[in-house]
Amino acid sequence: MIETIESNRYPSADELIAQNVASRIHAKDATLYNFSDNAEEFARNYMGWTQLATNPPYPIAEIESFAQEMEERGIKTVLLIGQGGSTQAPMTLTKYNKVDSNKVSFKTLDSVSPVRVRAILADCDPQTTLVIQSSKSGGTIEPSLVTEAVEKLLASQLSEEELGDHFIAITDPGSDLEKKAADKGWMKVFNGEPTVGGRYSALSVFGLVPAACVGINLETLMDRARAAENLCASDSVDNPAIILASFLYDNLQRGRDKFSFLSPNRGRVLGLWIEQLVAESLGKEGQGILPNIEVDSLTLSDDPGDRTVIVYHTKTDLWDERENFHKSLEFINPAIPQLDFTVETVYDLAEHFVMWEYAIAMVGYLMKVCPFDQPDVQVAKTEVLSILADGAPDPTFVQEGIEGVSVGKVEVHVSKALEPYMFRHTLDEAINALLESIKPGDFFSINAFLPFTGEGRREAMEEVRHSLSDRYGVASCLEIGPRYLHSTGQLHKGGPNEGVFLVISAEETRDIEVEDPRADSLGALAKAQALGDFSILSDRGRRCLHVHLPDNSAITLRALAKALRKGVAKQR
């Protein structure tokens, strides 16, 4: 069971206990959120997650039977296509279940990058691959277009009759995806529970079907979840969800509105799930808590006064990784409030999914923020469709090359909030304007619509964001598009105006065309998403710069990184 953590320092725990918040959440009491009609309505419609283990709305035996059938059929690879809550929990479960423990190779495709799509499919034998399209609404544009691209590529090696037997859907009843699966003759549809929102769906069919496919024992997983639900539903000081909620909320009240998530490599995928749950649930109405997956604990050697630390110790077979991680924790400033948890097995995760879901629902209650809607995620989706239909806005300016490197034409969009810092239309000037706008208490985020497959692309961006963090003493994030649009994107747009954003996209040299009335290709969709993100951020008064590169090669990204490092050095 989850280790109990001392909570005496956090007085909001007393309020949660006195108001019976935990037990009322378990009972699906929507009146907890009666501080607004909108919040209470969403609570009434989306609290089905509170009893997924104690009162599961689906036959677990059917899921396990399907997984067994796939094993007997010789399926060796499961490819999950989705976004946000449809992919984060499955990624976490399968990653913790160690590659060599999985009965099949599990791959997640939540990217629209043609580079990433081709790299994933290169490792898939069509004859032994099962493709799962997962989407609650069934209308989310990214998985729809990616599935079409995957279908076209697999169709070259499978007959029309065979193709349907390699696809299944996980979706809510009556969705467009359910209809598509029937029309195309897909093998199976697993229906979700409509009262369970995407980011709260880890222990629903959205998480359990992929888990069963890799060999995770669902009965054991749900037994652990059931015990956690009973504990997290108790109005007691021993309730770990109350301890976590009071830690987050009371520190938020003290100005610590960010937390750094630290874990060895395997555990960082849990950070992605937590990131979405926290940011999308609480980042609205000018409020929010920023979760930040940190890979360099030295950034926490000073206490800037605006963050806490949550550490997850995870089992690893690599001695040097384990020892280096433990050594790195020694550099965290002791003045920064810290919570420590341990997850050693995939079955431990069930407890932590429950704990975090209950805790964030409690924090929403304390903040008087609805933890079940995501208004700015939907706004961004609408803006993307508008750009695809009506065309992209003209850039602020176009520049040839970067830092003397003739990479081609670079399109630059500068937000309204940065215009007072601009004197010339050059990329260097735009970067300087972005950096000059950073102040204490801010965070810096690179929102990158890039493949991050090989060639040192990720490393170049990680170096930039940590140099910024060192220089300005602010939290820094590397967010991968379009994934973050369904996660931290809500906080970016709806939370406090503390973010400074660099949005990066690039032309695709080998694009993948699709036959969809909304977009001609995956590359066109990615560019529209980057522009849509920039447009909404700009309209919300955020400090934001969008740079669209002529290609996504390592050379071009390194040139951009050089320009950014030069800007940081200039500010010293």
C-alpha positions as a Python dict, from the first residue, in 0.01 Angstrom:
ca = {
    (1, 'M'): (0, 0, 0),
    (2, 'I'): (107, 359, -55),
    (3, 'E'): (345, 479, 214),
    (4, 'T'): (183, 728, 450),
    (5, 'I'): (353, 1066, 461),
    (6, 'E'): (347, 1303, 754),
    (7, 'S'): (87, 1572, 689),
    (8, 'N'): (91, 1787, 1002),
    (9, 'R'): (248, 2077, 815),
    (10, 'Y'): (-48, 2109, 579),
    (11, 'P'): (-361, 2241, 753),
    (12, 'S'): (-594, 2202, 453),
    (13, 'A'): (-595, 1830, 535),
    (14, 'D'): (-812, 1918, 836),
    (15, 'E'): (-1064, 2093, 612),
    (16, 'L'): (-1080, 1798, 374),
    (17, 'I'): (-1143, 1561, 663),
    (18, 'A'): (-1397, 1787, 834),
    (19, 'Q'): (-1597, 1828, 512),
    (20, 'N'): (-1586, 1454, 432),
    (21, 'V'): (-1448, 1539, 89),
    (22, 'A'): (-1287, 1200, 21),
    (23, 'S'): (-1597, 995, 95),
    (24, 'R'): (-1816, 1241, -95),
    (25, 'I'): (-1593, 1210, -401),
    (26, 'H'): (-1622, 830, -380),
    (27, 'A'): (-2001, 868, -357),
    (28, 'K'): (-1996, 1092, -669),
    (29, 'D'): (-2141, 1386, -476),
    (30, 'A'): (-2144, 1662, -736),
    (31, 'T'): (-2251, 1922, -479),
    (32, 'L'): (-1888, 1936, -366),
    (33, 'Y'): (-1837, 2154, -673),
    (34, 'N'): (-2143, 2378, -634),
    (35, 'F'): (-1928, 2691, -645),
    (36, 'S'): (-2044, 2725, -1005),
    (37, 'D'): (-2320, 2576, -1221),
    (38, 'N'): (-2061, 2466, -1476),
    (39, 'A'): (-1846, 2286, -1219),
    (40, 'E'): (-2138, 2103, -1060),
    (41, 'E'): (-2272, 1995, -1399),
    (42, 'F'): (-1936, 1856, -1509),
    (43, 'A'): (-1898, 1680, -1175),
    (44, 'R'): (-2242, 1527, -1213),
    (45, 'N'): (-2152, 1396, -1559),
    (46, 'Y'): (-1786, 1296, -1512),
    (47, 'M'): (-1734, 1130, -1175),
    (48, 'G'): (-1765, 773, -1298),
    (49, 'W'): (-1393, 722, -1233),
    (50, 'T'): (-1434, 722, -854),
    (51, 'Q'): (-1549, 358, -841),
    (52, 'L'): (-1381, 199, -1141),
    (53, 'A'): (-1220, -65, -919),
    (54, 'T'): (-1486, -116, -652),
    (55, 'N'): (-1770, -115, -906),
    (56, 'P'): (-1619, -175, -1254),
    (57, 'P'): (-1857, -95, -1543),
    (58, 'Y'): (-1702, -352, -1782),
    (59, 'P'): (-1630, -726, -1788),
    (60, 'I'): (-1263, -777, -1706),
    (61, 'A'): (-1293, -1142, -1813),
    (62, 'E'): (-1385, -1031, -2166),
    (63, 'I'): (-1076, -809, -2187),
    (64, 'E'): (-848, -1089, -2068),
    (65, 'S'): (-1012, -1335, -2307),
    (66, 'F'): (-944, -1100, -2598),
    (67, 'A'): (-579, -1062, -2496),
    (68, 'Q'): (-545, -1440, -2479),
    (69, 'E'): (-700, -1470, -2824),
    (70, 'M'): (-447, -1225, -2966),
    (71, 'E'): (-160, -1418, -2810),
    (72, 'E'): (-287, -1744, -2960),
    (73, 'R'): (-322, -1574, -3298),
    (74, 'G'): (47, -1486, -3293),
    (75, 'I'): (25, -1110, -3243),
    (76, 'K'): (376, -985, -3162),
    (77, 'T'): (326, -606, -3173),
    (78, 'V'): (48, -384, -3039),
    (79, 'L'): (42, -32, -3183),
    (80, 'L'): (-173, 217, -2990),
    (81, 'I'): (-282, 533, -3173),
    (82, 'G'): (-437, 810, -2967),
    (83, 'Q'): (-389, 1134, -2776),
    (84, 'G'): (-395, 1256, -2418),
    (85, 'G'): (-582, 1036, -2172),
    (86, 'S'): (-616, 759, -2430),
    (87, 'T'): (-240, 700, -2440),
    (88, 'Q'): (-76, 830, -2121),
    (89, 'A'): (-188, 551, -1885),
    (90, 'P'): (-119, 268, -2136),
    (91, 'M'): (230, 410, -2197),
    (92, 'T'): (291, 419, -1823),
    (93, 'L'): (164, 67, -1757),
    (94, 'T'): (357, -96, -2040),
    (95, 'K'): (677, 94, -1961),
    (96, 'Y'): (669, -12, -1596),
    (97, 'N'): (602, -370, -1701),
    (98, 'K'): (955, -383, -1846),
    (99, 'V'): (1009, -460, -2211),
    (100, 'D'): (1132, -812, -2139),
    (101, 'S'): (825, -887, -1926),
    (102, 'N'): (573, -785, -2193),
    (103, 'K'): (426, -1068, -2398),
    (104, 'V'): (425, -839, -2701),
    (105, 'S'): (613, -533, -2819),
    (106, 'F'): (400, -234, -2726),
    (107, 'K'): (431, 91, -2921),
    (108, 'T'): (247, 419, -2878),
    (109, 'L'): (191, 661, -3164),
    (110, 'D'): (68, 994, -3030),
    (111, 'S'): (271, 1197, -3280),
    (112, 'V'): (170, 1327, -3622),
    (113, 'S'): (534, 1348, -3734),
    (114, 'P'): (588, 1151, -4057),
    (115, 'V'): (940, 1072, -3931),
    (116, 'R'): (794, 916, -3618),
    (117, 'V'): (518, 729, -3803),
    (118, 'R'): (766, 572, -4044),
    (119, 'A'): (1011, 486, -3765),
    (120, 'I'): (737, 308, -3567),
    (121, 'L'): (604, 113, -3865),
    (122, 'A'): (953, 9, -3970),
    (123, 'D'): (957, -212, -3659),
    (124, 'C'): (614, -363, -3723),
    (125, 'D'): (542, -680, -3919),
    (126, 'P'): (190, -621, -4059),
    (127, 'Q'): (101, -990, -4028),
    (128, 'T'): (168, -994, -3653),
    (129, 'T'): (65, -637, -3560),
    (130, 'L'): (-257, -530, -3386),
    (131, 'V'): (-348, -160, -3422),
    (132, 'I'): (-565, 2, -3155),
    (133, 'Q'): (-721, 341, -3225),
    (134, 'S'): (-823, 485, -2891),
    (135, 'S'): (-1038, 796, -2860),
    (136, 'K'): (-1332, 872, -2628),
    (137, 'S'): (-1504, 1107, -2870),
    (138, 'G'): (-1379, 935, -3182),
    (139, 'G'): (-1350, 1272, -3350),
    (140, 'T'): (-1005, 1387, -3234),
    (141, 'I'): (-820, 1482, -3550),
    (142, 'E'): (-470, 1348, -3473),
    (143, 'P'): (-554, 978, -3419),
    (144, 'S'): (-799, 986, -3710),
    (145, 'L'): (-536, 1108, -3957),
    (146, 'V'): (-256, 891, -3816),
    (147, 'T'): (-476, 580, -3832),
    (148, 'E'): (-554, 656, -4195),
    (149, 'A'): (-182, 691, -4269),
    (150, 'V'): (-108, 362, -4090),
    (151, 'E'): (-394, 187, -4276),
    (152, 'K'): (-254, 301, -4612),
    (153, 'L'): (96, 182, -4528),
    (154, 'L'): (-26, -157, -4398),
    (155, 'A'): (-265, -202, -4690),
    (156, 'S'): (34, -241, -4922),
    (157, 'Q'): (119, -567, -4741),
    (158, 'L'): (-223, -695, -4631),
    (159, 'S'): (-529, -781, -4834),
    (160, 'E'): (-848, -582, -4784),
    (161, 'E'): (-1000, -881, -4604),
    (162, 'E'): (-700, -917, -4374),
    (163, 'L'): (-674, -548, -4287),
    (164, 'G'): (-986, -531, -4067),
    (165, 'D'): (-862, -820, -3855),
    (166, 'H'): (-562, -612, -3750),
    (167, 'F'): (-759, -314, -3614),
    (168, 'I'): (-972, -258, -3303),
    (169, 'A'): (-1119, 54, -3143),
    (170, 'I'): (-1157, 174, -2784),
    (171, 'T'): (-1416, 450, -2771),
    (172, 'D'): (-1736, 568, -2606),
    (173, 'P'): (-2069, 425, -2727),
    (174, 'G'): (-2214, 593, -3034),
    (175, 'S'): (-1893, 777, -3127),
    (176, 'D'): (-1775, 844, -3482),
    (177, 'L'): (-1494, 596, -3420),
    (178, 'E'): (-1740, 320, -3331),
    (179, 'K'): (-1921, 386, -3659),
    (180, 'K'): (-1595, 390, -3854),
    (181, 'A'): (-1487, 58, -3702),
    (182, 'A'): (-1816, -100, -3808),
    (183, 'D'): (-1796, 44, -4161),
    (184, 'K'): (-1440, -79, -4209),
    (185, 'G'): (-1505, -421, -4063),
    (186, 'W'): (-1263, -387, -3773),
    (187, 'M'): (-1234, -690, -3551),
    (188, 'K'): (-1363, -544, -3223),
    (189, 'V'): (-1481, -234, -3040),
    (190, 'F'): (-1437, -188, -2665),
    (191, 'N'): (-1680, 71, -2532),
    (192, 'G'): (-1571, 307, -2254),
    (193, 'E'): (-1784, 453, -1978),
    (194, 'P'): (-1911, 802, -2089),
    (195, 'T'): (-1898, 935, -1729),
    (196, 'V'): (-1521, 880, -1711),
    (197, 'G'): (-1314, 1164, -1858),
    (198, 'G'): (-1003, 1088, -2060),
    (199, 'R'): (-741, 1187, -1800),
    (200, 'Y'): (-927, 986, -1532),
    (201, 'S'): (-954, 674, -1750),
    (202, 'A'): (-636, 485, -1648),
    (203, 'L'): (-833, 203, -1486),
    (204, 'S'): (-1105, 191, -1749),
    (205, 'V'): (-1099, -2, -2078),
    (206, 'F'): (-867, 267, -2216),
    (207, 'G'): (-591, 152, -1984),
    (208, 'L'): (-691, -209, -1921),
    (209, 'V'): (-715, -335, -2280),
    (210, 'P'): (-354, -238, -2363),
    (211, 'A'): (-242, -365, -2021),
    (212, 'A'): (-400, -706, -2081),
    (213, 'C'): (-246, -726, -2429),
    (214, 'V'): (107, -708, -2284),
    (215, 'G'): (31, -970, -2019),
    (216, 'I'): (-45, -760, -1709),
    (217, 'N'): (-277, -954, -1478),
    (218, 'L'): (-590, -740, -1456),
    (219, 'E'): (-731, -914, -1149),
    (220, 'T'): (-415, -835, -952),
    (221, 'L'): (-404, -480, -1088),
    (222, 'M'): (-765, -413, -995),
    (223, 'D'): (-731, -575, -654),
    (224, 'R'): (-461, -319, -578),
    (225, 'A'): (-677, -41, -721),
    (226, 'R'): (-975, -155, -513),
    (227, 'A'): (-775, -137, -190),
    (228, 'A'): (-651, 208, -290),
    (229, 'E'): (-1005, 331, -362),
    (230, 'N'): (-1120, 220, -19),
    (231, 'L'): (-824, 396, 144),
    (232, 'C'): (-853, 714, -65),
    (233, 'A'): (-1227, 732, 7),
    (234, 'S'): (-1163, 747, 383),
    (235, 'D'): (-1191, 1076, 570),
    (236, 'S'): (-874, 1008, 764),
    (237, 'V'): (-527, 1152, 821),
    (238, 'D'): (-393, 822, 688),
    (239, 'N'): (-550, 883, 347),
    (240, 'P'): (-254, 937, 109),
    (241, 'A'): (-473, 1133, -134),
    (242, 'I'): (-554, 1384, 142),
    (243, 'I'): (-185, 1411, 226),
    (244, 'L'): (-93, 1473, -138),
    (245, 'A'): (-380, 1719, -194),
    (246, 'S'): (-295, 1925, 113),
    (247, 'F'): (75, 1928, 15),
    (248, 'L'): (-9, 2066, -329),
    (249, 'Y'): (-277, 2312, -218),
    (250, 'D'): (-109, 2459, 90),
    (251, 'N'): (215, 2510, -99),
    (252, 'L'): (17, 2673, -379),
    (253, 'Q'): (-123, 2916, -123),
    (254, 'R'): (236, 2998, -24),
    (255, 'G'): (326, 3086, -384),
    (256, 'R'): (471, 2746, -474),
    (257, 'D'): (260, 2694, -785),
    (258, 'K'): (501, 2458, -964),
    (259, 'F'): (641, 2119, -879),
    (260, 'S'): (936, 1934, -1029),
    (261, 'F'): (882, 1563, -1091),
    (262, 'L'): (1202, 1364, -1042),
    (263, 'S'): (1243, 997, -1125),
    (264, 'P'): (1486, 756, -1291),
    (265, 'N'): (1427, 715, -1663),
    (266, 'R'): (1156, 448, -1645),
    (267, 'G'): (949, 652, -1406),
    (268, 'R'): (932, 963, -1623),
    (269, 'V'): (645, 821, -1824),
    (270, 'L'): (439, 831, -1501),
    (271, 'G'): (533, 1199, -1488),
    (272, 'L'): (364, 1249, -1826),
    (273, 'W'): (42, 1097, -1691),
    (274, 'I'): (60, 1311, -1374),
    (275, 'E'): (142, 1617, -1586),
    (276, 'Q'): (-179, 1586, -1784),
    (277, 'L'): (-395, 1510, -1481),
    (278, 'V'): (-269, 1810, -1282),
    (279, 'A'): (-231, 2070, -1556),
    (280, 'E'): (-552, 1995, -1743),
    (281, 'S'): (-762, 1959, -1429),
    (282, 'L'): (-643, 2270, -1242),
    (283, 'G'): (-499, 2509, -1504),
    (284, 'K'): (-793, 2740, -1566),
    (285, 'E'): (-958, 3065, -1454),
    (286, 'G'): (-614, 3221, -1409),
    (287, 'Q'): (-513, 2956, -1156),
    (288, 'G'): (-313, 2635, -1175),
    (289, 'I'): (-20, 2422, -1068),
    (290, 'L'): (256, 2357, -1320),
    (291, 'P'): (396, 2003, -1316),
    (292, 'N'): (745, 1987, -1464),
    (293, 'I'): (929, 1666, -1552),
    (294, 'E'): (1285, 1753, -1455),
    (295, 'V'): (1592, 1562, -1573),
    (296, 'D'): (1852, 1781, -1400),
    (297, 'S'): (1817, 1813, -1023),
    (298, 'L'): (2095, 2075, -1015),
    (299, 'T'): (1831, 2324, -1127),
    (300, 'L'): (1686, 2275, -777),
    (301, 'S'): (2004, 2353, -582),
    (302, 'D'): (1865, 2702, -520),
    (303, 'D'): (1519, 2771, -384),
    (304, 'P'): (1341, 3030, -599),
    (305, 'G'): (1038, 3005, -371),
    (306, 'D'): (789, 2903, -639),
    (307, 'R'): (812, 2525, -654),
    (308, 'T'): (802, 2196, -468),
    (309, 'V'): (954, 1859, -552),
    (310, 'I'): (786, 1522, -593),
    (311, 'V'): (1026, 1229, -616),
    (312, 'Y'): (937, 886, -748),
    (313, 'H'): (1183, 610, -669),
    (314, 'T'): (1150, 335, -925),
    (315, 'K'): (1308, -5, -961),
    (316, 'T'): (1585, -19, -1218),
    (317, 'D'): (1827, -291, -1318),
    (318, 'L'): (2097, -36, -1402),
    (319, 'W'): (2321, 18, -1099),
    (320, 'D'): (2478, 339, -1229),
    (321, 'E'): (2141, 493, -1316),
    (322, 'R'): (2007, 414, -968),
    (323, 'E'): (2316, 543, -790),
    (324, 'N'): (2338, 858, -1002),
    (325, 'F'): (1972, 934, -935),
    (326, 'H'): (2010, 895, -559),
    (327, 'K'): (2324, 1109, -566),
    (328, 'S'): (2146, 1382, -762),
    (329, 'L'): (1878, 1413, -494),
    (330, 'E'): (2144, 1535, -249),
    (331, 'F'): (2168, 1862, -444),
    (332, 'I'): (1803, 1961, -390),
    (333, 'N'): (1781, 2264, -165),
    (334, 'P'): (1636, 2145, 168),
    (335, 'A'): (1414, 2455, 184),
    (336, 'I'): (1209, 2322, -108),
    (337, 'P'): (913, 2113, 22),
    (338, 'Q'): (941, 1754, -98),
    (339, 'L'): (733, 1437, -112),
    (340, 'D'): (882, 1095, -189),
    (341, 'F'): (702, 790, -329),
    (342, 'T'): (815, 448, -446),
    (343, 'V'): (679, 242, -735),
    (344, 'E'): (858, -88, -787),
    (345, 'T'): (612, -290, -993),
    (346, 'V'): (341, -225, -1247),
    (347, 'Y'): (82, -328, -986),
    (348, 'D'): (195, -47, -755),
    (349, 'L'): (86, 192, -1029),
    (350, 'A'): (-281, 108, -974),
    (351, 'E'): (-259, 256, -624),
    (352, 'H'): (-86, 570, -747),
    (353, 'F'): (-336, 627, -1029),
    (354, 'V'): (-615, 622, -770),
    (355, 'M'): (-426, 840, -521),
    (356, 'W'): (-351, 1111, -775),
    (357, 'E'): (-704, 1115, -921),
    (358, 'Y'): (-863, 1154, -578),
    (359, 'A'): (-601, 1411, -471),
    (360, 'I'): (-650, 1633, -776),
    (361, 'A'): (-1028, 1620, -738),
    (362, 'M'): (-971, 1740, -380),
    (363, 'V'): (-737, 2020, -488),
    (364, 'G'): (-1001, 2135, -738),
    (365, 'Y'): (-1250, 2151, -451),
    (366, 'L'): (-1008, 2358, -241),
    (367, 'M'): (-917, 2591, -530),
    (368, 'K'): (-1282, 2628, -637),
    (369, 'V'): (-1182, 2516, -986),
    (370, 'C'): (-1369, 2249, -1182),
    (371, 'P'): (-1128, 1955, -1218),
    (372, 'F'): (-1329, 1779, -1490),
    (373, 'D'): (-1347, 2019, -1785),
    (374, 'Q'): (-1081, 2150, -2026),
    (375, 'P'): (-1223, 2457, -2202),
    (376, 'D'): (-899, 2583, -2351),
    (377, 'V'): (-810, 2246, -2502),
    (378, 'Q'): (-1131, 2266, -2702),
    (379, 'V'): (-1060, 2628, -2801),
    (380, 'A'): (-723, 2522, -2941),
    (381, 'K'): (-883, 2236, -3138),
    (382, 'T'): (-1131, 2479, -3294),
    (383, 'E'): (-852, 2720, -3388),
    (384, 'V'): (-657, 2442, -3562),
    (385, 'L'): (-959, 2345, -3771),
    (386, 'S'): (-1011, 2711, -3861),
    (387, 'I'): (-649, 2746, -3979),
    (388, 'L'): (-675, 2426, -4184),
    (389, 'A'): (-995, 2551, -4347),
    (390, 'D'): (-910, 2919, -4398),
    (391, 'G'): (-532, 2917, -4432),
    (392, 'A'): (-247, 3015, -4203),
    (393, 'P'): (-193, 3376, -4091),
    (394, 'D'): (100, 3560, -4244),
    (395, 'P'): (418, 3548, -4035),
    (396, 'T'): (546, 3861, -3864),
    (397, 'F'): (853, 3826, -4085),
    (398, 'V'): (1053, 3570, -4284),
    (399, 'Q'): (1429, 3531, -4247),
    (400, 'E'): (1679, 3350, -4466),
    (401, 'G'): (1898, 3113, -4264),
    (402, 'I'): (1992, 3102, -3894),
    (403, 'E'): (2322, 3218, -3745),
    (404, 'G'): (2493, 3223, -4082),
    (405, 'V'): (2376, 2870, -4168),
    (406, 'S'): (2192, 2860, -4502),
    (407, 'V'): (1914, 2626, -4396),
    (408, 'G'): (1643, 2807, -4593),
    (409, 'K'): (1354, 3039, -4508),
    (410, 'V'): (1249, 3065, -4145),
    (411, 'E'): (897, 3193, -4068),
    (412, 'V'): (862, 3387, -3742),
    (413, 'H'): (546, 3485, -3556),
    (414, 'V'): (576, 3727, -3262),
    (415, 'S'): (296, 3754, -3006),
    (416, 'K'): (133, 4084, -2917),
    (417, 'A'): (284, 4073, -2568),
    (418, 'L'): (638, 4070, -2713),
    (419, 'E'): (592, 4357, -2958),
    (420, 'P'): (708, 4623, -2705),
    (421, 'Y'): (1043, 4441, -2683),
    (422, 'M'): (1093, 4432, -3063),
    (423, 'F'): (1289, 4693, -3258),
    (424, 'R'): (1399, 4501, -3569),
    (425, 'H'): (1251, 4209, -3760),
    (426, 'T'): (1524, 3952, -3712),
    (427, 'L'): (1522, 3614, -3540),
    (428, 'D'): (1795, 3730, -3301),
    (429, 'E'): (1580, 4029, -3205),
    (430, 'A'): (1274, 3809, -3153),
    (431, 'I'): (1473, 3569, -2933),
    (432, 'N'): (1609, 3861, -2730),
    (433, 'A'): (1256, 3997, -2688),
    (434, 'L'): (1135, 3659, -2563),
    (435, 'L'): (1422, 3627, -2315),
    (436, 'E'): (1398, 3987, -2192),
    (437, 'S'): (1035, 3926, -2097),
    (438, 'I'): (1126, 3652, -1846),
    (439, 'K'): (1084, 3754, -1482),
    (440, 'P'): (1105, 3575, -1145),
    (441, 'G'): (820, 3331, -1092),
    (442, 'D'): (778, 3262, -1464),
    (443, 'F'): (836, 2935, -1642),
    (444, 'F'): (987, 2881, -1985),
    (445, 'S'): (842, 2620, -2218),
    (446, 'I'): (965, 2489, -2552),
    (447, 'N'): (654, 2360, -2731),
    (448, 'A'): (806, 2150, -3008),
    (449, 'F'): (622, 1989, -3299),
    (450, 'L'): (922, 1778, -3390),
    (451, 'P'): (988, 1403, -3421),
    (452, 'F'): (1264, 1376, -3157),
    (453, 'T'): (1371, 1051, -3316),
    (454, 'G'): (1749, 1022, -3338),
    (455, 'E'): (1998, 1283, -3463),
    (456, 'G'): (2036, 1464, -3133),
    (457, 'R'): (1717, 1668, -3174),
    (458, 'R'): (1596, 1626, -2816),
    (459, 'E'): (1943, 1680, -2672),
    (460, 'A'): (1973, 2017, -2846),
    (461, 'M'): (1643, 2137, -2700),
    (462, 'E'): (1716, 1999, -2350),
    (463, 'E'): (2045, 2190, -2349),
    (464, 'V'): (1867, 2512, -2438),
    (465, 'R'): (1598, 2484, -2176),
    (466, 'H'): (1843, 2403, -1898),
    (467, 'S'): (2072, 2693, -1993),
    (468, 'L'): (1767, 2918, -1965),
    (469, 'S'): (1675, 2767, -1631),
    (470, 'D'): (2027, 2827, -1499),
    (471, 'R'): (2039, 3183, -1627),
    (472, 'Y'): (1698, 3304, -1510),
    (473, 'G'): (1628, 3074, -1215),
    (474, 'V'): (1290, 2972, -1359),
    (475, 'A'): (1134, 2634, -1422),
    (476, 'S'): (1181, 2514, -1779),
    (477, 'C'): (986, 2255, -1977),
    (478, 'L'): (1025, 2066, -2301),
    (479, 'E'): (678, 1986, -2433),
    (480, 'I'): (624, 1758, -2733),
    (481, 'G'): (343, 1844, -2974),
    (482, 'P'): (72, 1758, -3029),
    (483, 'R'): (75, 1559, -2702),
    (484, 'Y'): (97, 1866, -2477),
    (485, 'L'): (-204, 2030, -2643),
    (486, 'H'): (-414, 1771, -2458),
    (487, 'S'): (-222, 1821, -2133),
    (488, 'T'): (-27, 2125, -2022),
    (489, 'G'): (-179, 2322, -2310),
    (490, 'Q'): (-483, 2385, -2088),
    (491, 'L'): (-267, 2544, -1817),
    (492, 'H'): (-62, 2740, -2071),
    (493, 'K'): (-374, 2915, -2194),
    (494, 'G'): (-608, 2908, -1897),
    (495, 'G'): (-371, 2928, -1600),
    (496, 'P'): (-181, 3226, -1460),
    (497, 'N'): (13, 3438, -1710),
    (498, 'E'): (352, 3305, -1600),
    (499, 'G'): (456, 3120, -1912),
    (500, 'V'): (711, 3227, -2173),
    (501, 'F'): (674, 3008, -2481),
    (502, 'L'): (886, 2912, -2778),
    (503, 'V'): (673, 2717, -3026),
    (504, 'I'): (876, 2528, -3288),
    (505, 'S'): (752, 2353, -3600),
    (506, 'A'): (915, 2250, -3927),
    (507, 'E'): (844, 2160, -4287),
    (508, 'E'): (838, 1788, -4360),
    (509, 'T'): (1074, 1682, -4636),
    (510, 'R'): (892, 1346, -4666),
    (511, 'D'): (535, 1423, -4570),
    (512, 'I'): (256, 1165, -4550),
    (513, 'E'): (-56, 1263, -4742),
    (514, 'V'): (-402, 1167, -4615),
    (515, 'E'): (-749, 1175, -4763),
    (516, 'D'): (-931, 1376, -4500),
    (517, 'P'): (-1142, 1687, -4564),
    (518, 'R'): (-975, 1859, -4268),
    (519, 'A'): (-607, 1826, -4366),
    (520, 'D'): (-409, 1717, -4671),
    (521, 'S'): (-115, 1566, -4483),
    (522, 'L'): (31, 1498, -4141),
    (523, 'G'): (282, 1780, -4189),
    (524, 'A'): (3, 2028, -4269),
    (525, 'L'): (-176, 1926, -3950),
    (526, 'A'): (137, 1972, -3735),
    (527, 'K'): (201, 2322, -3873),
    (528, 'A'): (-164, 2420, -3817),
    (529, 'Q'): (-144, 2292, -3459),
    (530, 'A'): (169, 2496, -3388),
    (531, 'L'): (11, 2806, -3541),
    (532, 'G'): (-313, 2745, -3352),
    (533, 'D'): (-125, 2711, -3025),
    (534, 'F'): (64, 3034, -3095),
    (535, 'S'): (-252, 3218, -3197),
    (536, 'I'): (-445, 3134, -2878),
    (537, 'L'): (-143, 3204, -2657),
    (538, 'S'): (-101, 3542, -2824),
    (539, 'D'): (-471, 3626, -2789),
    (540, 'R'): (-449, 3539, -2418),
    (541, 'G'): (-169, 3792, -2370),
    (542, 'R'): (104, 3529, -2334),
    (543, 'R'): (466, 3600, -2426),
    (544, 'C'): (518, 3371, -2720),
    (545, 'L'): (740, 3324, -3023),
    (546, 'H'): (667, 3077, -3304),
    (547, 'V'): (951, 2967, -3528),
    (548, 'H'): (868, 2752, -3831),
    (549, 'L'): (1183, 2592, -3969),
    (550, 'P'): (1246, 2487, -4331),
    (551, 'D'): (1315, 2129, -4212),
    (552, 'N'): (1350, 1928, -3891),
    (553, 'S'): (1705, 1807, -3943),
    (554, 'A'): (1954, 1803, -3657),
    (555, 'I'): (2162, 2070, -3839),
    (556, 'T'): (1872, 2313, -3851),
    (557, 'L'): (1775, 2249, -3489),
    (558, 'R'): (2135, 2293, -3375),
    (559, 'A'): (2148, 2626, -3560),
    (560, 'L'): (1833, 2737, -3376),
    (561, 'A'): (1978, 2612, -3047),
    (562, 'K'): (2294, 2814, -3114),
    (563, 'A'): (2087, 3129, -3169),
    (564, 'L'): (1902, 3065, -2843),
    (565, 'R'): (2223, 3007, -2646),
    (566, 'K'): (2364, 3327, -2794),
    (567, 'G'): (2055, 3511, -2674),
    (568, 'V'): (2094, 3369, -2324),
    (569, 'A'): (2461, 3472, -2312),
    (570, 'K'): (2371, 3823, -2428),
    (571, 'Q'): (2130, 3860, -2136),
    (572, 'R'): (2390, 3783, -1868),
}
